[in-house]
Amino acid sequence: MSFYSFIERFRDFDFTGFFTSVDEQAVQRTLDREHLDELDLLILLSPAAGGCLEAMAQKAHRLTVQHFGHTIQLFIPLYVSNFCANHCAYCGFNRTNAIHRRTLSLAEIEAEARAIAATGMQHILFLTGESPAATPMAYLLDVAACLKRHFASVSIEIFPLAEEAYRQLRQHGVDGMTLFQETYDEAVYRRVHLAGRKTDFRWRLDAPERGARAGFRAVNIGALLGLAEPRRDIFFTALHGRWLADTFLDTEVSISLPRFNRTGTAFQPTCVVDDRTFVQFLTALRLFLPRAGITISTRESASFRDRLLHLGATRYSAYSRTGVGGYAAAEDPDSRQFEITDTRTVNEVIAAIVAGGCQPVFKDWDIIG
């Protein structure tokens, strides 16, 4: 069974009509419930729930402390290549963009790994553009093995793979994956993905399931806020997260909330998510998925991320570079996928987390035996 069946089930659902029908009394009744269903989630995502944001935030904080304590798990991204075969209207790696393309050699990756490890970070996420020709499986396996020598946890954010390929990466030290569906609205998906393998909505949608079946310890999903109607996208992201958690009991499921940032393209988001609505989405996710990790990246500003520490977030990236490399040597600004907003060093992010009353976590698991 694929999660696609849930998308089909809600294909003709009147989201706008439902949201319009919700009042604050319905939101309060939902907040009184211990276990939330799909309609409860929709109520918490409605405009009316914005008037109950303080109550949502308080409950989200209690649930987060109950399941995660006062901890924030830290990770750092490393782009090893920005070659891409796709034509995605919103992405800086779009194959039609005239940016500096490069793929790190294994020697360069070793140098990057040493520079990152010196910061104390133990969880690394390595990323590529979507070009199997530039980053074939043999290369990905070598990258994974190299990074595993330096870090407790190695995750990937690359093009979707078959289950057997994910299993090979698992055998070479990769324990987690991040893959954003970008949008769960198939019509919008077709409009913004113009060429390349990424045009295949179902192949991408089912990739987290293939990764979980292959044995990845952690799977992180999300929708890029700004591509389509955001309440609908968050709704399907949350359902996808619950379905994965219920189907793969040994897999840790996390949700990311990436907002569109400037990419060097002419693309303009059709739906801008302001800070207050972002907080509503964050707290609604926590109430619907009490045990799921929630990731906040450096797309968000330093001051805003500091304010989210007690509202449901559990995972932060730090000291991010979105161009190829950038830790052992200066980052090439012409190779970036998008612009980051929180430019603080690892130590500065740690200091902010501690000042906010939370504990930064560098390593939260290990293989025994």
Secondary structure, DSSP 8 states (H G I E B T S, - for coil): --THHHHHHTTT--HHHHHHH--HHHHHHHHT-SS--HHHHHHHHSGGGGGGHHHHHHHHHHHHHHHH-SEEEEEEEEE-B-----EETT-TT-TTS-----B--HHHHHHHHHHHHTTT--EEEEE--S-TTTS-HHHHHHHHHHHHTT-SEEEEE-S---HHHHHHHHHTTEEEEEEEEE-S-HHHHHHHEEESGGG-HHHHHTHHHHHHHTT-SEEEEEE-BTSS-HHHHHHHHHHHHHHHHHH-TTSEEEEE--B----SSS---SS---HHHHHHHHHHHHHH-TTSEEEE-TTS-HHHHHHTTTTT--EEE-S---SB--SSS---GGG-SS--S----HHHHHHHHHHTT-EEES-------
